[in-house]
Amino acid sequence: MGGWQPLPDGLPPEVRHFVEQLRLLKDRTGLSLAALGARTAYSKSSWQRYLNAVQPPPRHAVAALCRVAGLDGPDAERFGVRWELAVEVWPRPAAEPAQGAGGEVYEDDPTVPWWERPEGEPPSRPPGRLLLYAVLLLLVLLLTAVVGAVVAG
């Protein structure tokens, strides 16, 4: 793992093992952090935080790295298990509350790209003004056509 800065002292073994495995997987891709960011929809600075154990990665980021590295099936599932074990014991900054409302220590990133959203999951927000403008434009065009037909006839 040449080029990586040492992981912080006092990390729980599960976190240390997970981040070391994540680093190996990233190295296996041969991509720079910027290129990895472009391929996974997570920024270079986010990957720096994840790979230096500053912050746990969202589950979707780990899945995206596995996909880019060509892992699937049982190998990718093992990374999911490692993620779960690490996130349970990941050290939290002192300013954050101990647990979320659901009892989870860390939540997945709520900003999931549309191509990673499970089938049948509704969009994150309902259509708004754009739909209203489209309907109004359609009504204006329809009214113009009717008035044109009446005047011509």
Phi, psi and omega in degrees: 000050180299144177091349179274142174282152181299146177287152181301147175292153175080009176291140173301148182304324180296320181291314180302312181298315181299312182294321177299317179293322178296319177297316178299319180295318178297315179300325180298331180288334183075008183268150170286168178296324178295316179294322177297319177300318180292329182275343186241356182070017172241135188292163176303315181293326175297314179297326176298316179296317182295316186278353175249013176062027176281326184211142177287142178285150171296154179304321181295328178293319179296317178297321179294319178296318177301317181297314180296324181280356178084018177270138173210177178061223185299326180295316178292323178297322178299322177294324176297320178293316178300319179300312181301315180296319182290317183296327179299327185245008183298130179297137180255145174300150185299330185283347183269152176294157185295318182214157176282176183300327181274004181086357179279146180284316178227144178256156174295157176295123183287350181266082182266129177301151184302329183284348177257357181288131179300151179304140176083352179283130183290158176300159185292336177217148181288155177299141186241242186298325182302318178295318179299314179297321180296318179293317179297318178298318178298318179295318179297317179296319179295316179297319178297318180295318180294314179297319178299320180292323181290317181294320182286338188262000000 
